[in-house]
Amino acid sequence: MNRVERELSKMESLSPTSPQRSHIRNGTVVPGAGSTANFGARSERSRSAKRTPTNFAPRGVELIPQPSSMPVDPLNWSRAKKECTFASIIFGLAVICPSKTMFVTVNAVIAAELNVTYPAAAALTGVPYIFGGVAALKCHVISRFLGKRGLYLVSATTVLLAMVWNMHIVACYPAFMISRILQGLGWGTFEALVAGSISDMFFVHHRRTRMNIVNAVTILSTWGFPLLGGYLSQNSHGFRNQVMVINIMQAFSIVFLIFITPETTFDRSSAPHGPPAFSHDASSFKSFLSTLRITTPQSTTPFTLNTAMRPVRALVAPNAILTALFIAPMLGTAFGIANTVSLLFSTMPTLLFPSHLGFLFTLPLLFSLMIYSITTYISYLRSKPPNHLSESRELSTSLFGMLLGVTGLLSFGLYTVGNLLPRTVNANQTFTHVVSGADLNLNAASALFGLLVAGALVQYYSGLLRLSSTSAPASPLATELENASKIWVEFLVGIWIIGVPMWVAGSDGMLVGLKATSIALAVVSLVVGSTVAAAMWAKGSEINKIDGRVLNIPVGEVGGNAGVPMQRWKVDESFPGA
């Protein structure tokens, strides 16, 4: 038996073996055939690139971001709690937005009551816009360390108190301006928090629908309120009726924020990850009340200078500046013309009252909602394979919006001037001065104005969506750039609201100023927009790299589960014997 075993072992030793490649193991070169492979480096890379376990939704959709195992994590809230919180925030947003356009039908009345020029009356909207941008910047810094719930309550209360004061101001322009600035600080803070709250509560695959709802509500409340505001202003109390109605709704909004809207900020960096451990105590009423505190243990984080300065650094990021230059001129023009309609149509020969001026916003509202819905649906279809990797789909939609807005701007300006500008008619050697304002078709003017507003809004939302489409899901880079772009847009739109009525009411007359302003703003929007779009299309990847360096965002925060940078698959290392 021993002899047989010895023969078998001898035969095994004589059997041919496949040549082994020379390789490096633990820093020592092991000789062999072929090229050298560093097994130690590969094993080290595999250890450093170890990914954390990934959670999936019931339908197999990867959950981004990964929720913690704590029931108080907003991502682990019940659907009813999420939807109630979302509805409360949406209602507050719908009450805040009308403050931006509630005076567009009564600017001429306010100018006469306060004994100021029309551009000074329009500045009561433009200056708060600028301060709203400042408030948004401060909000993005403070909310990182103290959460959002307190800021929601403070901003909504500030708007309510300022508007109550606004109702009782008579013939005092400085006090009126201060009250409007306080309103701007309030609406700038509130608006800046909404997108962050949605990101806190919903996974990436749920956010698109919620953001579309937010945008639709913003369009409806901002551009639809002048219809109601013009009607409410048609009595002895004038524009103060608008303010009173908004104050009543604002009071209900604050109640909802107090009792329905919990804190959504949650620091997951130190929270344990894994399946949430739901229990009866976690879903009890006592647990719900604990989330209604101004701050929670998970909503506050220690102050760090790098985190605090990130929103400020984002203001100088190339993508933030370029996006603002791309979308702000057309949006600012839309708001500027809206604050000029009272100057154009409240005097002879049209002599429209606030209620009739409000009807001019009917078609802008309908066109905006309709065209926004269509372009959003087309963008959704184009986001699916094989076009989902294209970075130009949102840029092309923005360019369509820009062309539509320029068409509406030129058509509105030239049509209005052509029908309101007096002309001299020679009939049988008798020269007659004819004013044809009575024949102006207000429906046509409203439709052309609607093209301007719809194009501006499509360009605005598509331009902002492009920032997130070029980054990884849940990437802080896209969030910072979008916030910074909105701040720049607030600044520029405020300047446009002040400037457009001033340029229209020039020394050469209102109608001549409207024609020159329409042509000039159309040229500016086309030249600046096309130049910026060409730069973003040609140098998009290079600009994105500069953004990351400017914001000083670590690789692990750019996207993915564990922050491991993607690497090219090296076939020769995967198959050593090949």
For each residue, the residues with C-beta under 8 A, 3 or more apart:
1: 4 5
2: 5 6
3: 6 7
4: 1 7 8
5: 1 2 8 9
6: 2 3 9 10
7: 3 4 10 11
8: 4 5 11 12
9: 5 6 12 13
10: 6 7 13 14
11: 7 8 14 15
12: 8 9 15
13: 9 10
14: 10 11
15: 11 12
16:
17:
18: 577
19: 32 33 34
20: 23 32 33
21: 32 33 34 35 36 37 576 577
22: 29 30 31 32 33 34 35 36 37
23: 20 29 30 32 36 37 38 39 576
24: 27 28 29 30 36 37 38 39 40 41
25: 28 30 39 40
26: 40
27: 24 40
28: 24 25
29: 22 23 24 36
30: 22 23 24 25
31: 22
32: 19 20 21 22 23
33: 19 20 21 22
34: 19 21 22
35: 21 22 572
36: 21 22 23 24 29
37: 21 22 23 24 42 572 573 576
38: 23 24 41 42
39: 23 24 25 42 43
40: 24 25 26 27 43 44
41: 24 38 44 45
42: 37 38 39 45 46 573
43: 39 40 46 47
44: 40 41 47 48
45: 41 42 48 49
46: 42 43 49 50
47: 43 44 50
48: 44 45 564
49: 45 46 562 564
50: 46 47 562
51: 54 561 562 564
52: 66 273 561 562
53: 273 274
54: 51 62 63 66 561
55: 62 63 66 67 275
56: 60 61 62 63
57: 60 61 62 63 203 205
58:
59:
60: 56 57
61: 56 57 203 205
62: 54 55 56 57
63: 54 55 56 57 66 67 75 203
64: 203 204 205 473 474
65: 75 203 204 268 474
66: 52 54 55 63 268 273 561
67: 55 63 73 75 76 268 273 276
68: 73 75 76 266 268 271 272 273 274 276
69: 73 271 272 273 274 275 276 277
70: 73 76 271 272 276 298
71: 76 276 277 278 279 282 283 287
72: 76 266 282 287 290 291 296 298
73: 67 68 69 70 76 77 266 268 271 276 298
74: 77 82 200 201 264 266
75: 63 65 67 68 200 201 202 203 266
76: 67 68 70 71 72 73 276 278
77: 73 74 81 82 85 201
78: 81 82 283
79: 82 83
80: 83 84
81: 77 78 84 85 262 288
82: 74 77 78 79 85 86 201 202
83: 79 80 86 87
84: 80 81 87 88 260
85: 77 81 82 88 89 197 201 260 261 262 264
86: 82 83 89 90 197 198 201 210
87: 83 84 90 91 260
88: 84 85 91 92 253 256 257 260 261
89: 85 86 92 93 152 194 197 261
90: 86 87 93 94 213 214 217
91: 87 88 94 95 252 253 256
92: 88 89 95 96 152 156 190 253 256 257
93: 89 90 96 97 190 191 194 214 217 218 221
94: 90 91 97 98 217 220 221
95: 91 92 98 221 246 249 250 253
96: 92 93 99 156 159 186 187 190 191
97: 93 94 100 101 187 191 217 218 221 222 225
98: 94 95 101 102 221 222 225 229 242 246
99: 96 102 128 159 163 183 187 246
100: 97 125 129 187 222 335
101: 97 98 104 125 222 223 225 226 229 335 338
102: 98 99 225 226 229 239 242 243 246
103: 106 107 110 121 124 125 239 339
104: 101 107 125 226 229 338 339 341 342 357 361
105: 226 229 230 233 341 342 354 355 357 358
106: 103 109 110 229 230 233 238 239 242 342 354
107: 103 104 110 111 118 121 122 339 342 343 501
108: 111 112 118 121 342 343 346 347
109: 106 112 113 233 238 239 342 346 354
110: 103 106 107 113 114 121 124 176 239
111: 107 108 114 116 117 118 120 121
112: 108 109 115
113: 109 110 170 171 238
114: 110 111 120 121 171 172 173 176
115: 112 171 173
116: 111 120 121 173
117: 111 120 121 505
118: 107 108 111 121 122 342 343 501 505
119: 122 123 498 501 502 505
120: 111 114 116 117 123 124 173
121: 103 107 108 110 111 114 116 117 118 124
122: 107 118 119 125 126 339 340 497 498 500 501 502
123: 119 120 126 127 177 497 498
124: 103 110 120 121 127 128 176 177 180
125: 100 101 103 104 122 128 129 180 335 339 497
126: 122 123 129 130 339 494 495 496 497 498 499
127: 123 124 130 131 177 180 181 184 494 498
128: 99 124 125 131 132 180 181 183 184 185 187 494
129: 100 125 126 132 133 184 335 490 491 493 494 497
130: 126 127 133 134 184 490 491 494 495
131: 127 128 134 135 181 184 185 188
132: 128 129 135 136 184 185 187 188 191 490 494
133: 129 130 136 137 188 486 487 488 489 490 491 494
134: 130 131 137 138 185 188
135: 131 132 138 139 155 184 185 186 188 189 192
136: 132 133 139 140 188 189 191 192 483 486 487 490
137: 133 134 140 141 311 312 315 487
138: 134 135 141 142 189
139: 135 136 142 143 151 155 188 189 192 193
140: 136 137 143 144 192 311 483
141: 137 138 144 145 308 311 312
142: 138 139 145 146 151
143: 139 140 146 147 148 151 193 196 265
144: 140 141 301 307 308
145: 141 142 300 301 302 303 307 308
146: 142 143 150 151 295 299 300
147: 143 150 151 263 265 294 295 296 299 300
148: 143 151 152 193 196 197 200 263 264 265 299
149: 152 153 261 262 263 264 265 292 293 294 295 299
150: 146 147 153 154 294 295
151: 139 142 143 146 147 148 154 155 189 193
152: 89 92 148 149 155 156 190 193 257 261
153: 149 150 156 157 254 257 258 294
154: 150 151 157 158 189
155: 135 139 151 152 158 159 185 186 187 189 190 193
156: 92 96 152 153 159 160 186 190 250 253 254 257
157: 153 154 160 161 254
158: 154 155 161 162 182 183 185 186 189
159: 96 99 155 156 162 163 182 183 186 187 190 250
160: 156 157 163 164 247 250 251 254
161: 157 158 164 165 182
162: 158 159 165 166 179 180 182 183 186
163: 99 159 160 166 167 179 183 243 246 247 250
164: 160 161 167 168 247
165: 161 162 168 169 175 179 182
166: 162 163 169 176 179 180 183 243
167: 163 164 240 243 244 247
168: 164 165
169: 165 166 172 175 176 179
170: 113
171: 113 114 115
172: 114 169 175 176
173: 114 115 116 120 176 177
174: 177 178
175: 165 169 172 178 179
176: 110 114 124 166 169 172 173 179 180
177: 123 124 127 173 174 180 181
178: 174 175 181 182
179: 162 163 165 166 169 175 176 182 183
180: 124 125 127 128 162 166 176 177 183 184
181: 127 128 131 177 178 184 185
182: 158 159 161 162 165 178 179 185 186
183: 99 128 158 159 162 163 166 179 180 186 187
184: 127 128 129 130 131 132 135 180 181 187 188
185: 128 131 132 134 135 155 158 181 182 188 189
186: 96 135 155 156 158 159 162 182 183 189 190
187: 96 97 99 100 128 132 155 159 183 184 190 191
188: 131 132 133 134 135 136 139 184 185 191 192 490
189: 135 136 138 139 151 154 155 158 185 186 192 193
190: 92 93 96 152 155 156 159 186 187 193 194
191: 93 96 97 132 136 187 188 194
192: 135 136 139 140 188 189 195 196 483 486
193: 139 143 148 151 152 155 189 190 196 197
194: 89 93 190 191 197 198 214
195: 192 198 199 211 214 479 482 483
196: 143 148 192 193 199 200 264 265 479
197: 85 86 89 148 193 194 200 201 264
198: 86 194 195 201 202 207 210 211 214
199: 195 196 202 207 474 479
200: 74 75 148 196 197 264 265 266
201: 74 75 77 82 85 86 197 198 264
202: 75 82 198 199 206 207 210
203: 57 61 63 64 65 75 206 207
204: 64 65 207 473 474
205: 57 61 64 208
206: 202 203 209 210
207: 198 199 202 203 204 210 211
208: 205 211 212 380
209: 206 212 213
210: 86 198 202 206 207 213 214
211: 195 198 207 208 214 215
212: 208 209 215 216 376
213: 90 209 210 216 217
214: 90 93 194 195 198 210 211 217 218
215: 211 212 218 219 372 461
216: 212 213 219 220 369 372 373
217: 90 93 94 97 213 214 220 221
218: 93 97 214 215 221 222
219: 215 216 222 223 224 365 368 369 372 457
220: 94 216 217 223 224 365 369
221: 93 94 95 97 98 217 218 224 225
222: 97 98 100 101 218 219 225
223: 101 219 220 226 361 364 365 368 453
224: 219 220 221 227 228 361 365
225: 97 98 101 102 221 222 228 229 242
226: 101 102 104 105 223 229 230 338 357 358 360 361
227: 224 230 231 358 359 361 362 365
228: 224 225 231 232 242 245 358
229: 98 101 102 104 105 106 225 226 232 233 239 242 354 358
230: 105 106 226 227 233 234 353 354 355 356 357 358 359
231: 227 228 234 354 355 358
232: 228 229 235 241 242 245
233: 105 106 109 229 230 238 239 241 242 354 355
234: 230 231 353 354 355
235: 232 238 241
236:
237: 240 241
238: 106 109 113 233 235 241
239: 102 103 106 109 110 229 233 242 243 354
240: 167 237 243 244
241: 232 233 235 237 238 244 245
242: 98 102 106 225 228 229 232 233 239 245 246
243: 102 163 166 167 239 240 246 247
244: 167 240 241 247 248
245: 228 232 241 242 248 249
246: 95 98 99 102 163 242 243 249 250
247: 160 163 164 167 243 244 250 251
248: 244 245 251 252
249: 95 245 246 252 253
250: 95 156 159 160 163 246 247 253 254
251: 160 247 248 254 255
252: 91 248 249 255 256
253: 88 91 92 95 156 249 250 256 257
254: 153 156 157 160 250 251 257 258
255: 251 252 258 259
256: 88 91 92 252 253 259 260 261
257: 88 92 152 153 156 253 254 260 261
258: 153 254 255 261 292
259: 255 256 292
260: 84 85 87 88 256 257
261: 85 88 89 149 152 256 257 258
262: 81 85 149 288 291 292
263: 147 148 149 291 292 293 294 295 296 299
264: 74 85 148 149 196 197 200 201
265: 143 147 148 149 196 200 296 298 299
266: 68 72 73 74 75 200 271 298 299
267: 270 271 298 299 300 301
268: 65 66 67 68 73 271 273
269:
270: 267
271: 68 69 70 73 266 267 268 298
272: 68 69 70
273: 52 53 66 67 68 69 268
274: 53 68 69
275: 55 69
276: 67 68 69 70 71 73 76
277: 69 71 282
278: 71 76 282 283
279: 71 282 283
280: 283 284
281: 284 286 287
282: 71 72 277 278 279 287
283: 71 78 278 279 280 287
284: 280 281 287 288
285: 288 289
286: 281 289 290
287: 71 72 281 282 283 284 290 291
288: 81 262 284 285 291 292
289: 285 286 292
290: 72 286 287 293 296
291: 72 262 263 287 288 296
292: 149 258 259 262 263 288 289
293: 149 263 290 296
294: 147 149 150 153 263
295: 146 147 149 150 263 299 300
296: 72 147 263 265 290 291 293 299 300
297: 300
298: 70 72 73 265 266 267 271
299: 146 147 148 149 263 265 266 267 295 296
300: 145 146 147 267 295 296 297
301: 144 145 267 307
302: 145
303: 145 307 308
304: 307 308
305: 308 309
306: 309 310 552
307: 144 145 301 303 304 310
308: 141 144 145 303 304 305 311 312
309: 305 306 312 313
310: 306 307 313 314 480 551 552 553
311: 137 140 141 308 314 315 480 483 484
312: 137 141 308 309 315
313: 309 310 316 317 550 551 552
314: 310 311 317 320 480 481 483 484 550 551
315: 137 311 312 320 321 484 487 488
316: 313 320 321 550
317: 313 314 320 321 480 481 484 546 547 550 551
318: 321 322 543 546 547 550
319: 322 323 467 481 485 536 543 544 547
320: 314 315 316 317 323 324 480 481 484 485 488 547
321: 315 316 317 318 324 325 488
322: 318 319 325 326 532 535 536 543
323: 319 320 326 327 463 464 466 467 481 485 532 536
324: 320 321 327 328 484 485 488 489 492
325: 321 322 328 329 528 532
326: 322 323 398 459 463 528 529 532 533 536
327: 323 324 330 331 398 459 460 463 464 485 489
328: 324 325 331 332 488 489 492 493 496
329: 325 332 333 492 496 521 524 525 528 529
330: 327 333 334 401 402 405 406 455 456 459 460 525 529
331: 327 328 334 335 456 457 459 460 489 493
332: 328 329 335 336 492 493 495 496 497 500
333: 329 330 336 337 405 409 452 456 496 500 521 525
334: 330 331 337 338 405 452 453 456 457
335: 100 101 125 129 331 332 338 339 493 496 497
336: 332 333 339 340 496 497 499 500 501 521
337: 333 334 340 341 409 412 449 452 500
338: 101 104 226 334 335 341 361 453
339: 103 104 107 122 125 126 335 336 342 497 500 501
340: 122 336 337 343 344 500 501 504 514
341: 104 105 337 338 344 345 357 360 449
342: 104 105 106 107 108 109 118 339 345 346 354 357
343: 107 108 118 340 346 347 501 504 505 510
344: 340 341 347 350 416 420 504 510 514
345: 341 342 350 352 356 357 360
346: 108 109 342 343 350 351 352 353 357
347: 108 343 344 350 351
348: 351 435 437
349: 420 435 436 437 438
350: 344 345 346 347 420 437 438 440
351: 346 347 348
352: 345 346 356 357 442
353: 230 234 346 356 357
354: 105 106 109 229 230 231 233 234 239 342 357 358
355: 105 230 231 233 234 358 359
356: 230 345 352 353 359 360 442
357: 104 105 226 230 341 342 345 346 352 353 354 360
358: 105 226 227 228 229 230 231 354 355 361
359: 227 230 355 356 362 442 446
360: 226 341 345 356 357 364 442 445 446 449
361: 104 223 224 226 227 338 358 364 365 446
362: 227 359 365 366 446
363: 366 367 443 446 447 449 450
364: 223 360 361 367 368 446 449 450 452 453 454
365: 219 220 223 224 227 361 362 368 369 450
366: 362 363 369 370 450
367: 363 364 370 371 447 450 451 453 454
368: 219 223 364 365 371 372 450 453 454 457
369: 216 219 220 365 366 372 373
370: 366 367 373 374 454
371: 367 368 374 375 404 454 455 458
372: 215 216 219 368 369 375 376 454 457 458 461
373: 216 369 370 376 377
374: 370 371 377 378
375: 371 372 378 379 397 400 401 458 462
376: 212 372 373 379 380 461
377: 373 374 380 381
378: 374 375 381 382 397
379: 375 376 382 383 393 394 397 462 465
380: 208 376 377 383 384
381: 377 378 384
382: 378 379 387 390 393
383: 379 380 387 388 393 469
384: 380 381 387 388
385: 388
386: 389
387: 382 383 384 390 393
388: 383 384 385
389: 386
390: 382 387 393
391: 394 395 466 469 470 540
392: 395 396 537
393: 379 382 383 387 390 396 397 469
394: 379 391 397 398 462 463 465 466 469
395: 391 392 398 399 462 466 533 536 537
396: 392 393 399 400
397: 375 378 379 393 394 400 401 458 462
398: 326 327 394 395 401 402 458 459 462 463 466 533
399: 395 396 402 403 459 529 530 533
400: 375 396 397 403 404 455 458
401: 330 375 397 398 404 405 454 455 456 457 458 459 460 462
402: 330 398 399 405 406 455 459 525 526 529 530
403: 399 400 406 407 455
404: 371 400 401 407 408 451 454 455 458
405: 330 333 334 401 402 408 409 451 452 453 454 455 456 459 525
406: 330 402 403 409 410 455 522 525 526
407: 403 404 410 411 451 455
408: 404 405 411 412 448 449 450 451 452 453 454 455
409: 333 337 405 406 412 413 452 518 521 522 525
410: 406 407 413 414 518 519 522
411: 407 408 414 415 448 451
412: 337 408 409 415 416 445 448 449 451 452 518
413: 409 410 416 417 514 515 517 518 519
414: 410 411 417 418 515 518
415: 411 412 418 419 444 445 448
416: 344 412 413 419 420 440 445 511 514
417: 413 414 420 421 511 512 514 515
418: 414 415 421
419: 415 416 436 437 439 440 441
420: 344 349 350 416 417 435 436 437 440 511
421: 417 418 511 512
422: 433 434 435 436
423: 433 434 436
424: 431 432 433 434
425: 431 432 434
426: 429 430 431 432
427: 430 432
428:
429: 426
430: 426 427
431: 424 425 426
432: 424 425 426 427
433: 422 423 424
434: 422 423 424 425
435: 348 349 420 422 438
436: 349 419 420 422 423 439 440
437: 348 349 350 419 420 440
438: 349 350 435
439: 419 436
440: 350 416 419 420 436 437 445
441: 419 444 445
442: 352 356 359 360 445 446
443: 363 446 447
444: 415 441 447 448
445: 360 412 415 416 440 441 442 448 449
446: 359 360 361 362 363 364 442 443 449 450
447: 363 367 443 444 450 451
448: 408 411 412 415 444 445 451 452
449: 337 341 360 363 364 408 412 445 446 452 453
450: 363 364 365 366 367 368 408 446 447 453 454
451: 367 404 405 407 408 411 412 447 448 454 455
452: 333 334 337 364 405 408 409 412 448 449 455 456
453: 223 334 338 364 367 368 405 408 449 450 456 457
454: 364 367 368 370 371 372 401 404 405 408 450 451 457 458
455: 330 371 400 401 402 403 404 405 406 407 408 451 452 458 459
456: 330 331 333 334 401 405 452 453 459 460
457: 219 331 334 368 372 401 453 454 460 461
458: 371 372 375 397 398 400 401 404 454 455 461 462
459: 326 327 330 331 398 399 401 402 405 455 456 462 463 529
460: 327 330 331 401 456 457 463 464 489
461: 215 372 376 457 458 464 465
462: 375 379 394 395 397 398 401 458 459 465 466
463: 323 326 327 394 398 459 460 466 467 485
464: 323 327 460 461 467 468 482 485 486
465: 379 394 461 462 468 469
466: 323 391 394 395 398 462 463 469 470 536
467: 319 323 463 464 470 471 478 481 482 485
468: 464 465 471 475 478 479 482
469: 383 391 393 394 465 466
470: 391 466 467 478 540 544
471: 467 468 475 477 478 544 558 559
472: 475 558 559 560
473: 64 204 559
474: 64 65 199 204 559
475: 468 471 472 478 479 557 558 559
476: 479 480 553 557 558
477: 471 480 481 547 548 551 553 558
478: 467 468 470 471 475 481 482
479: 195 196 199 468 475 476 482 483
480: 310 311 314 317 320 476 477 483 484 551 553
481: 314 317 319 320 323 467 477 478 484 485 547
482: 195 464 467 468 478 479 485 486
483: 136 140 192 195 311 314 479 480 486 487
484: 311 314 315 317 320 324 480 481 487 488
485: 319 320 323 324 327 463 464 467 481 482 488 489
486: 133 136 192 464 482 483 489 490
487: 133 136 137 315 483 484 490 491
488: 133 315 320 321 324 328 484 485 491 492
489: 133 324 327 328 331 460 485 486 492 493
490: 129 130 132 133 136 188 486 487 493 494
491: 129 130 133 487 488 494 495
492: 324 328 329 332 488 489 495 496
493: 129 328 331 332 335 489 490 496 497
494: 126 127 128 129 130 132 133 490 491 497 498
495: 126 130 332 491 492 498 499
496: 126 328 329 332 333 335 336 492 493 499 500
497: 122 123 125 126 129 332 335 336 339 493 494 500 501
498: 119 122 123 126 127 494 495 501 502
499: 126 336 495 496 502 503
500: 122 332 333 336 337 339 340 496 497 503 504 517 521
501: 107 118 119 122 336 339 340 343 497 498 504 505
502: 119 122 498 499 505 506
503: 499 500 506 513 516 517 520
504: 340 343 344 500 501 510 513 514 517
505: 117 118 119 343 501 502 510 513
506: 502 503 509 510 512 513 516
507:
508: 512 513 516
509: 506 512 513
510: 343 344 504 505 506 513 514
511: 416 417 420 421 514 515
512: 417 421 506 508 509 515 516
513: 503 504 505 506 508 509 510 516 517
514: 340 344 413 416 417 504 510 511 517 518
515: 413 414 417 511 512 518 519
516: 503 506 508 512 513 519 520
517: 413 500 503 504 513 514 520 521
518: 409 410 412 413 414 514 515 521 522
519: 410 413 515 516 522 523
520: 503 516 517 523 524
521: 329 333 336 409 500 517 518 524 525
522: 406 409 410 518 519 525 526
523: 519 520 526 527
524: 329 520 521 527 528
525: 329 330 333 402 405 406 409 521 522 528 529
526: 402 406 522 523 529 530
527: 523 524 530 531
528: 325 326 329 524 525 531 532
529: 326 329 330 399 402 459 525 526 532 533
530: 399 402 526 527 533 534
531: 527 528 534 535
532: 322 323 325 326 528 529 535 536
533: 326 395 398 399 529 530 536 537
534: 530 531 537 538
535: 322 531 532 538 539 543
536: 319 322 323 326 395 466 532 533 539 540 543
537: 392 395 533 534 540
538: 534 535
539: 535 536 542 543
540: 391 470 536 537 543 544
541: 544 545
542: 539 545 546
543: 318 319 322 535 536 539 540 546 547
544: 319 470 471 540 541 547 548
545: 541 542 548 549
546: 317 318 542 543 549 550
547: 317 318 319 320 477 481 543 544 550 551
548: 477 544 545 551 553 558
549: 545 546 552
550: 313 314 316 317 318 546 547
551: 310 313 314 317 477 480 547 548
552: 306 310 313 549
553: 310 476 477 480 548 557 558
554: 557 558 563
555: 558 563 565
556: 560 562 563 564
557: 475 476 553 554 563
558: 471 472 475 476 477 548 553 554 555 563
559: 471 472 473 474 475
560: 472 556 563 564 566
561: 51 52 54 66 564
562: 49 50 51 52 556
563: 554 555 556 557 558 560
564: 48 49 51 556 560 561
565: 555
566: 560
567:
568:
569: 574
570: 573 574
571: 574 575 578
572: 35 37 575 576 578
573: 37 42 570 576
574: 569 570 571
575: 571 572 578
576: 21 23 37 572 573
577: 18 21
578: 571 572 575
